[in-house]
Amino acid sequence: MTHEILLLGKPGCHLCDDAREVIARVAQDLAVPWTERSILDDPDLLAQYGEWIPVTFVDGVQHDYYRVDEARLRRALAP
């Protein structure tokens, strides 16, 4: 199964910067594609997640918010 990670955040968010580092490291180690979207680009995302960022999704399912637990993310992506 091929996994995919999505990070929702916004510019200037220090927690998003932290999450991005963890996700980039894990994605590279496990060869998993990941993308990032700004909630500022979508009014619906802003309304839904504005107070919860960063939000991480694995395979379209919300996985974490505020902080990304590296060990937990690795477990979610394990074969």
C-alpha positions as CSV (number, residue, x, y, z in Angstrom):
1,M,0.0,0.0,0.0
2,T,1.3,3.5,-0.9
3,H,0.7,6.0,1.8
4,E,0.4,9.8,1.5
5,I,0.9,12.6,4.1
6,L,-0.9,15.9,4.0
7,L,0.1,18.8,6.3
8,L,-2.3,21.7,6.8
9,G,-0.7,24.9,8.1
10,K,-0.1,28.5,7.4
11,P,2.9,30.8,6.9
12,G,4.5,32.1,10.0
13,C,3.3,29.2,12.2
14,H,6.2,27.9,14.4
15,L,4.4,24.7,15.2
16,C,3.9,24.2,11.4
17,D,7.6,24.6,11.0
18,D,8.3,21.9,13.6
19,A,5.7,19.6,12.0
20,R,7.2,20.1,8.6
21,E,10.6,19.0,9.8
22,V,9.3,15.8,11.3
23,I,7.1,15.0,8.3
24,A,9.9,15.7,5.8
25,R,12.3,13.4,7.8
26,V,9.9,10.6,8.1
27,A,8.7,10.9,4.5
28,Q,12.2,10.8,3.2
29,D,13.2,7.8,5.4
30,L,10.2,5.8,4.3
31,A,9.9,7.1,0.7
32,V,6.4,8.4,1.4
33,P,5.1,11.4,-0.6
34,W,3.8,14.4,1.3
35,T,2.2,17.7,0.5
36,E,1.5,20.8,2.4
37,R,-1.5,23.2,2.0
38,S,-2.1,26.5,3.6
39,I,-5.4,27.0,5.3
40,L,-5.3,30.6,4.2
41,D,-5.9,29.5,0.6
42,D,-9.2,27.8,1.4
43,P,-12.0,29.5,3.4
44,D,-13.5,26.1,4.4
45,L,-10.1,24.8,5.7
46,L,-9.6,28.0,7.6
47,A,-13.0,27.8,9.2
48,Q,-12.6,24.1,10.1
49,Y,-8.9,24.0,11.2
50,G,-7.9,27.6,11.9
51,E,-7.4,26.9,15.6
52,W,-5.9,23.4,15.2
53,I,-2.9,23.8,13.0
54,P,-0.8,22.2,12.1
55,V,-3.0,19.3,11.2
56,T,-1.6,16.1,9.7
57,F,-3.5,13.6,7.6
58,V,-2.3,10.1,6.7
59,D,-4.1,8.6,3.7
60,G,-6.9,11.2,4.0
61,V,-7.6,10.5,7.7
62,Q,-6.7,13.1,10.3
63,H,-3.7,11.8,12.3
64,D,-2.4,14.6,14.5
65,Y,-2.8,18.3,15.3
66,Y,-0.6,20.9,17.0
67,R,2.4,18.6,17.1
68,V,3.5,15.6,15.1
69,D,4.7,12.6,17.1
70,E,7.5,11.1,15.0
71,A,7.2,7.5,16.4
72,R,3.4,7.6,16.0
73,L,3.7,8.8,12.4
74,R,6.2,6.1,11.6
75,R,3.9,3.4,13.0
76,A,1.0,4.7,10.9
77,L,3.1,4.4,7.8
78,A,4.6,1.0,8.6
79,P,3.8,-1.8,6.1
